[in-house]
Amino acid sequence: MERGALAGGSAAAEVAGPAPTAALAEEERESCAGLWELPVERCERRPECGRCGRPQKVCLCPFLPVHPLKVSTCLYIIQHPAEESRVLRTVPLLVACLPPDKCKVLIGRRFSEDRYPELAAVCRNPSTLILYPGAEATNLEEIALMPSSPSVMIIIDGTWSQAKDIFYKNSLFRLPKQVQLKTNISSQYVIRTQPTNTCLSTLECAAVALTIMEKNKSIQEQCCFTLDFQG
């Protein structure tokens, strides 16, 4: 009898349970009906300056060199796709500082010889350098002391993990001579988190490298001057 009572009670609960649940669901649908009709506001990105890449309200062009800097070294910036959409990226500032034929930006994760024949030719050139720190890297200062300094340098733009992925998963980038910066300069790029204060932004790396290659200290000053007005 006790089992029958338990069974009967359980069955009653199963039969009666759905009714209030369905009613509650219907009531919730009716109360939320008006929400579905509300207009959806699109999140529009603030207008950006076509030169420096910053929002127009905080344009940094007044602090950039009036004319492109005269350099003999050509930079190839290999940019991870995630960097392209970052508001605080520094590559547009670098591009604005140099002549168009001296700073070329390629965006992607994988670079094959078939799809990028020009880049492949650059990588196979024995005088090309790639700026990537490591045990096998030579200090750039030592290379610059040679009678004929290389005229092409590849720099990877991305976070440490992104740069590592690009460097090791593209065989082309292990063809050029690997170099690194031997510097204890603290980054001026304080509005974006760096692993340590000695980790430099792409703009700073390029500016320091060009200063060494071109033997011209003013290059670093002119390229990085804009970082004093970030914010």
C-alpha positions in Angstrom: 0.0 0.0 0.0 2.8 2.3 0.8 4.3 1.6 -2.6 1.0 2.3 -4.3 0.7 5.5 -2.4 4.2 6.5 -3.4 3.6 5.5 -6.9 0.3 7.4 -7.0 1.8 10.5 -5.6 4.6 10.4 -8.0 2.3 9.9 -11.0 0.2 12.8 -9.8 3.2 15.0 -9.6 4.2 14.0 -13.2 0.7 14.8 -14.5 0.2 18.0 -12.7 3.9 19.3 -13.0 3.9 20.4 -16.7 0.9 22.6 -16.4 2.4 25.4 -14.2 5.7 25.0 -16.1 4.1 25.6 -19.4 2.0 28.5 -18.1 5.2 30.1 -16.6 7.0 29.7 -19.9 4.1 31.3 -21.8 4.1 34.2 -19.3 7.8 34.7 -19.7 7.4 34.8 -23.5 4.7 37.4 -23.3 6.7 39.5 -20.9 9.7 39.4 -23.1 7.8 39.9 -26.4 8.5 43.6 -26.5 12.2 43.1 -26.1 12.5 41.3 -29.5 11.1 44.4 -31.2 13.7 46.8 -29.8 16.1 48.1 -32.4 19.6 46.6 -32.3 22.4 49.1 -32.0 25.4 48.4 -34.1 28.8 48.9 -32.5 30.5 51.2 -35.0 34.2 51.7 -34.8 35.4 55.3 -34.3 36.7 56.9 -37.5 40.4 56.4 -37.9 43.1 58.6 -39.4 44.2 57.1 -42.7 47.9 57.8 -42.0 48.6 57.0 -38.3 45.8 54.5 -37.8 44.6 56.1 -34.6 41.0 57.4 -33.9 40.7 60.8 -35.5 40.2 62.4 -32.1 43.6 61.3 -30.9 45.4 61.5 -34.3 49.2 61.4 -33.9 50.1 62.8 -37.3 51.2 66.2 -35.8 54.0 64.3 -34.0 55.2 62.2 -36.9 58.0 63.3 -39.2 56.8 65.8 -41.8 58.7 64.0 -44.5 59.5 60.2 -44.7 62.9 59.5 -43.2 65.7 58.8 -45.6 67.0 55.2 -45.1 68.7 52.7 -47.3 67.4 49.6 -45.3 64.1 48.1 -46.5 61.9 46.6 -43.8 59.4 43.7 -44.4 56.9 43.6 -41.5 55.2 40.2 -41.2 52.0 41.0 -39.3 49.8 38.5 -37.5 46.1 39.0 -38.6 45.1 39.7 -35.0 47.3 42.8 -35.0 45.6 44.4 -37.9 42.4 45.2 -36.0 44.1 46.4 -32.8 43.6 50.1 -32.2 46.9 50.4 -30.3 49.0 48.8 -33.0 52.2 50.6 -33.9 52.9 49.4 -37.4 50.9 52.3 -39.0 53.1 54.7 -37.2 56.2 53.0 -38.5 54.8 53.0 -42.1 54.1 56.7 -41.8 57.7 57.4 -40.8 59.3 55.7 -43.8 59.1 55.9 -47.6 56.6 53.4 -49.1 59.3 51.4 -50.8 61.3 51.0 -47.5 58.5 49.5 -45.4 56.3 46.7 -46.7 53.6 45.0 -44.6 52.5 41.5 -45.3 49.6 40.1 -43.2 49.1 36.5 -42.5 50.1 33.4 -40.5 51.5 31.1 -43.3 53.8 32.3 -46.1 54.6 29.8 -48.8 57.0 30.3 -51.7 54.3 29.8 -54.3 52.0 32.5 -52.8 54.7 35.0 -51.9 57.5 34.7 -54.5 58.9 38.2 -53.7 59.2 37.4 -50.0 60.7 34.0 -50.9 63.4 35.8 -53.0 64.1 38.2 -50.2 64.4 35.3 -47.7 66.8 33.5 -49.9 69.0 36.6 -50.4 72.1 35.9 -48.2 72.2 39.6 -47.1 68.7 39.5 -45.6 68.3 39.6 -41.8 65.3 38.5 -39.7 64.9 40.1 -36.2 64.0 37.3 -33.9 65.8 36.7 -30.5 67.2 33.3 -29.6 70.2 31.2 -28.9 71.2 31.2 -32.6 70.7 34.9 -33.1 73.6 37.3 -33.6 73.6 40.7 -32.0 72.6 43.3 -34.7 75.4 45.6 -33.5 78.0 43.1 -34.6 76.5 42.8 -38.1 76.4 46.5 -38.5 80.1 46.7 -38.0 80.7 44.8 -41.2 81.9 46.8 -44.2 78.8 46.2 -46.2 75.7 46.2 -44.0 72.6 44.2 -45.2 69.9 46.3 -46.7 66.8 44.2 -45.9 65.4 43.2 -42.6 62.3 41.1 -41.7 60.4 41.9 -38.5 57.5 39.9 -37.1 54.6 41.9 -35.6 52.5 40.1 -33.0 52.5 38.9 -29.4 55.3 36.6 -28.3 53.2 33.5 -28.9 52.0 34.7 -32.3 55.5 35.7 -33.4 56.9 32.3 -32.3 54.2 30.5 -34.3 54.9 32.5 -37.4 58.7 32.1 -37.1 58.7 28.3 -36.5 55.9 27.3 -38.8 57.2 29.1 -41.9 60.4 27.6 -43.2 61.1 30.7 -45.3 61.8 32.7 -42.1 64.6 30.4 -41.1 66.6 31.1 -44.2 67.8 34.6 -43.4 70.4 35.3 -40.8 68.8 35.6 -37.4 69.6 38.7 -35.4 68.6 40.3 -32.1 68.8 43.6 -30.3 71.3 43.8 -27.4 69.6 46.6 -25.6 68.4 47.5 -22.1 66.1 50.2 -23.4 62.8 50.5 -21.5 59.7 50.6 -23.7 57.9 53.9 -24.0 54.8 52.0 -25.2 53.1 51.9 -21.8 49.4 51.7 -22.9 49.7 48.1 -24.0 50.9 45.4 -21.6 54.3 44.0 -22.3 55.9 40.9 -20.6 58.6 43.1 -19.2 59.5 46.8 -19.5 62.4 45.8 -21.7 60.1 44.2 -24.3 59.7 46.7 -27.1 56.8 47.4 -29.5 57.3 46.7 -33.2 57.8 50.4 -33.8 60.5 50.6 -31.2 62.2 47.4 -32.5 62.3 48.8 -36.0 63.5 52.2 -34.9 66.3 50.8 -32.8 67.3 48.4 -35.7 67.3 51.2 -38.3 69.3 53.4 -36.0 72.0 50.7 -35.8 71.9 49.8 -39.5 71.8 53.3 -40.7 74.2 54.6 -38.0 71.9 57.4 -37.4 70.6 58.0 -33.8 68.0 60.5 -34.9 65.9 57.8 -36.5 65.0 56.3 -33.2 64.1 59.7 -31.8 61.9 60.7 -34.7 60.1 57.3 -35.0 59.4 57.0 -31.3 58.6 60.6 -30.6 54.8 59.8 -31.1 54.9 57.4 -28.1 55.3 60.3 -25.8 51.8 61.5 -26.8 50.0 58.1 -26.7 46.7 57.8 -24.7 
